[in-house]
Each structure stands twice: as structure tokens, then as C-alpha cells.
């Protein structure tokens, strides 16, 4: 889904279940920033909010 977009990096707020797609993008060297999400098995930068 995401690899069809021609962008330099991604800022994403995703539901659980997207780990395989994100792993694919990371293997291809795409920078990813997760917004207010922690996905198990994904090691990338993230911004977390505390309410």
C-alpha cells in the first residue's frame, strides 16, 4: 500500500496490524516516524503523547 507512494519519508498514525508493511518500508531504507503509536517488532522513531 505505502510503497506505491513516491515520498522520501513517512509520518504515520496507524492501527495495529501494519507491522509487515512497515517492516518492508524500513528494509527499503524509508525513514518512518510513528505518531502516538507503538507497534511491536518495529524499531523506528516515534512521538508519544501523554494525556
PyMOL commands that set and color helices and strands:
alter all, ss='L'
color gray80, all
select helices_A, chain A and resi 2-4+19-27
alter helices_A, ss='H'
color red, helices_A
select strands_A, chain A and resi 9-12+31-35+45-47
alter strands_A, ss='S'
color yellow, strands_A
deselect
rebuild
show_as cartoon
